[in-house]
Amino acid sequence: MHIPDVGEFELDEDMGWHFGPQAHPTILRGAQTCLILDGYGGDDELPMFRAAILAFLAAPFAVLEAAQEHVFHYYEDMKRYLQGEEGFPRIEAPAEVWKHVRFGGETSFHRRHDGDRAVYVSLECNCDWEVEHGLQIVLRHGDEVCKVGPYDGHLTNENAFADPALEGVIYRRL
């Protein structure tokens, strides 16, 4: 399948995902990532997926910087639980979190099947303060951070906790 201005995507029958080209988006500070469509439902969804991919590829790192306070809160929550652990990093300010985050090799695009039915981008990252669950950053439409926290595979906190009151909550403190 070809997505104009993006490239070719091949269906992996076993996974049900469409694996696309490698990219070096500015939002990831140029880190290489493979674009993956998860749950792509056919040609009628192509314009929404294409728009989210193009928005993501064009987004500046400032989009993530706007959410660094939330990422820092996640760090602080883990610090309460793991501070005595060997190798636990010391991070003094929100802007320092990015020194401890490594963006993953895959970026997945999902259509939410309830709520707004928009296309969301899920970034699975490694971070120095939570080596087991890492850091998940989710962007609505490819350029608006809507969720951060440990990787749980959910696109919103509303879905993760089955709580409509969490609609719009970027990070839910532990």
Secondary structure, 3 states (H helix, E strand, C coil): CEECCCEECEEECCCCEEEEEEECCHHHCCCCEEEEEECCCCHHHHHHHHHHHHHHHHCCCHHHHCCHHHHHHHHHHHHHHHCCCCCCCCCCCHHHHHHHEEEEEEEEEEECCCCCCCEEEEEEEEECCCCCCCEEEEEECCCEEEEEECCCCCCCHHHHCCCHHHCCCCCCCC
